Amino acid sequence: MFLTACLLIPVSLHFAKQDSFDLKSLMPNMMKQVDDTFVKEVTANYSLENGVLSGQPDVMKTDTTSGVAMVSLAGGALPNAKNMIALQKDKMELRDNSGYAFTVKYTDDANFADIQTSADMQSWISGQWYVQNKAFVFLTMSLMLGSVLFASSLMLALFAALFIWFTKRNSMSEIGSYKEALSLTLLSLGLPTIFATIIGTIYFDVTVMMAVQSLGMVLIIAFVFIKTRFRQTDKILELGGQAE
């Protein structure tokens, strides 16, 4: 658990500093409704200032084969579409057939000034959504990556310990039990985990962190084997040289 906690430090720092999120990966079918035609209609006929959307007509709707993109300033009932984006007076409704649905209030500084294409609008929607759901993203991603890192560290330790334990079967070592092998493996994981944490803080990449941790553990175990052959005297492990 301590090793996983160390690896979660750069994960937490990364998502704490993040100021955007790729909402398209979470709600891909909703984002498909935001095409260039819809964007042109919105930017030409509506304006957003101080968190309030205004313009004419009160209702503008674009239907596609998979969903709806619309503006609804009248406050009426929205279509029962599985994939939908509805820009309302002070908020927008987002739905995706993956099961996600969000109500996102506009920020006070939000506007359409920099929106020219569907990609711009999708990025803007993602930004507005992230401002309101930053805590949700932080907790969810930290939990997911924490689970991956914990599972990776656990499997790495268990299989490495199993390999070391097998060395006693052909008299290659004096490892007495699987518990001893696991203790050696966990000790060997300590320094590589610290290095992986430092690297992850400087340049965040989970795969790089996992690679540094696993490679470092292998190198340390190999060094210990070269120096000791996993043999021990009555007092200490032989760290090279002859026992007294």
C-alpha positions in Angstrom: 0.0 0.0 0.0 2.9 2.4 0.8 4.4 1.8 -2.6 1.1 2.5 -4.3 0.7 5.6 -2.3 4.0 6.9 -3.4 3.1 6.3 -7.1 -0.2 8.1 -6.6 1.7 11.3 -5.7 2.4 12.3 -9.3 -1.1 11.1 -10.3 -2.7 13.5 -7.9 -0.4 16.4 -8.9 -1.1 15.8 -12.6 -4.9 15.9 -12.3 -4.8 18.8 -9.8 -2.9 20.9 -12.4 -5.1 19.7 -15.3 -7.4 22.4 -16.7 -9.2 20.5 -19.4 -10.7 17.0 -20.2 -11.4 15.1 -23.3 -15.2 14.8 -22.9 -15.4 13.1 -26.3 -13.8 10.0 -24.9 -16.6 9.9 -22.2 -19.6 11.0 -24.4 -18.6 10.2 -28.0 -22.1 10.0 -29.5 -23.2 13.3 -27.9 -20.2 15.0 -29.4 -21.1 13.7 -32.8 -24.2 15.9 -32.7 -21.9 19.0 -32.6 -21.2 19.5 -36.4 -20.2 22.5 -38.4 -23.8 23.3 -39.3 -24.9 23.5 -35.7 -21.9 25.6 -34.8 -22.5 28.1 -37.6 -26.2 28.5 -36.5 -25.2 29.1 -32.8 -22.4 31.5 -33.4 -24.4 33.5 -36.0 -27.6 33.9 -34.0 -26.7 33.6 -30.3 -24.4 35.3 -27.9 -23.2 34.2 -24.4 -22.4 36.9 -21.8 -22.2 36.7 -18.0 -23.4 33.1 -18.1 -26.6 33.9 -20.0 -27.3 32.8 -23.5 -29.5 35.1 -25.7 -30.6 35.3 -29.3 -33.3 34.4 -31.8 -35.1 32.1 -32.4 -35.9 30.8 -29.0 -35.7 27.3 -30.3 -33.3 26.0 -32.9 -33.0 22.3 -33.5 -30.8 20.1 -35.6 -31.8 16.4 -35.9 -29.4 13.7 -37.0 -29.8 10.0 -37.4 -28.3 9.4 -34.0 -29.5 12.3 -31.9 -30.3 16.0 -31.4 -28.3 19.3 -31.2 -30.4 22.3 -30.2 -30.8 25.6 -28.6 -33.8 26.0 -26.2 -34.2 29.4 -24.6 -37.9 29.0 -23.9 -37.4 26.6 -21.0 -39.8 23.9 -22.4 -39.5 20.2 -22.3 -36.5 18.7 -24.1 -36.7 15.8 -26.6 -36.3 12.3 -25.2 -33.2 11.7 -27.3 -30.5 9.3 -26.2 -27.7 11.5 -27.7 -28.3 15.2 -27.2 -26.8 18.6 -26.5 -29.2 21.3 -25.6 -27.9 24.9 -25.0 -30.4 26.6 -22.7 -30.5 30.1 -21.2 -28.0 29.5 -18.3 -27.0 25.9 -18.7 -26.6 23.1 -21.2 -27.9 19.5 -21.1 -25.6 16.7 -22.2 -26.8 13.2 -22.9 -25.1 10.1 -24.3 -26.4 6.6 -25.0 -23.5 5.3 -22.9 -25.6 6.3 -19.9 -23.9 9.6 -19.0 -26.0 12.7 -18.6 -24.9 16.0 -17.2 -26.4 19.5 -16.6 -23.6 22.1 -16.9 -24.0 25.7 -15.9 -22.1 28.3 -18.0 -19.3 30.0 -16.3 -19.5 33.8 -16.0 -16.6 34.3 -18.5 -17.9 31.9 -21.1 -18.4 33.2 -24.7 -18.4 32.0 -28.3 -15.7 34.5 -29.4 -13.1 31.8 -30.3 -15.5 29.2 -31.7 -15.4 28.8 -35.5 -15.5 25.0 -36.1 -17.1 21.9 -34.6 -13.8 21.0 -33.0 -13.7 24.4 -31.3 -17.2 24.0 -30.0 -16.4 20.5 -28.7 -13.3 21.8 -26.9 -15.4 24.6 -25.4 -18.1 22.1 -24.2 -15.4 20.0 -22.6 -13.9 23.0 -20.9 -17.3 24.1 -19.4 -18.0 20.5 -18.3 -14.6 20.2 -16.7 -14.9 23.3 -14.6 -18.0 21.9 -12.9 -16.8 18.3 -12.7 -13.1 18.7 -11.8 -13.6 16.9 -8.5 -15.4 14.0 -10.2 -12.6 13.6 -12.7 -9.9 13.8 -10.0 -11.4 11.2 -7.8 -12.4 8.9 -10.7 -9.1 9.0 -12.5 -7.1 8.7 -9.2 -9.1 5.7 -8.2 -8.7 4.0 -11.6 -5.0 4.7 -11.9 -4.5 3.8 -8.3 -6.1 0.4 -8.9 -3.9 -0.2 -11.9 -0.8 0.8 -10.1 -1.7 -1.3 -7.1 -2.5 -4.4 -9.2 0.7 -3.9 -11.2 2.9 -3.6 -8.1 1.2 -6.6 -6.4 1.5 -8.9 -9.4 5.1 -7.8 -10.0 6.0 -8.6 -6.3 4.2 -11.9 -6.2 5.6 -13.3 -9.5 9.1 -12.1 -8.7 9.0 -13.7 -5.3 7.7 -16.9 -6.8 10.6 -16.9 -9.2 13.1 -16.3 -6.4 11.5 -19.0 -4.3 11.9 -21.5 -7.1 15.7 -21.1 -7.0 15.9 -23.1 -3.8 14.7 -26.2 -5.6 18.0 -26.6 -7.4 20.2 -25.5 -4.6 20.9 -22.1 -6.2 20.0 -20.3 -3.1 19.2 -20.6 0.6 15.9 -18.9 0.4 13.9 -20.8 3.0 10.3 -19.9 2.2 8.1 -17.9 -0.1 7.7 -15.3 2.7 11.5 -14.7 2.6 11.4 -14.3 -1.2 8.5 -11.9 -0.9 10.3 -9.8 1.7 13.4 -9.6 -0.6 11.1 -8.5 -3.5 9.4 -5.8 -1.5 12.7 -4.4 -0.3 13.9 -4.4 -3.9 10.8 -2.4 -5.0 11.5 0.4 -2.6 14.2 2.4 -4.4 12.7 1.9 -7.9 9.3 3.1 -6.7 10.9 6.3 -5.3 12.7 6.9 -8.7 9.4 6.2 -10.5 7.6 8.7 -8.3 10.2 11.4 -9.0 10.1 10.8 -12.8 6.3 10.8 -12.7 6.3 14.1 -10.9 8.6 15.6 -13.6 7.0 13.9 -16.6 3.7 12.2 -16.0 3.3 8.9 -17.9 1.9 5.9 -16.1 3.5 3.4 -18.4 7.0 5.0 -17.9 6.5 4.9 -14.1 5.5 1.2 -14.2 8.5 0.4 -16.5 11.0 2.2 -14.2 9.6 0.4 -11.2 9.7 -3.1 -12.7 13.1 -2.6 -14.4 14.6 -1.1 -11.2 13.3 -4.1 -9.2 14.8 -6.6 -11.6 18.2 -4.8 -11.6 18.3 -4.7 -7.8 17.4 -8.4 -7.4 20.0 -9.2 -10.0 22.6 -7.2 -8.1 21.7 -8.9 -4.8 22.0 -12.3 -6.5 25.4 -11.5 -8.0 26.7 -10.4 -4.6 25.1 -13.0 -2.4 23.9 -15.9 -4.5 20.9 -15.7 -2.1 23.0 -17.5 0.5 23.4 -16.5 4.1 25.8 -17.2 7.0 24.7 -17.7 10.6 24.9 -13.9 11.0 24.2 -12.0 7.8 23.7 -12.4 4.1 27.1 -12.5 2.4 27.4 -9.1 0.7 30.3 -10.3 -1.4 33.6 -11.6 0.0 33.9 -14.4 2.6 32.0 -14.8 5.8 34.0 -14.5 9.0 
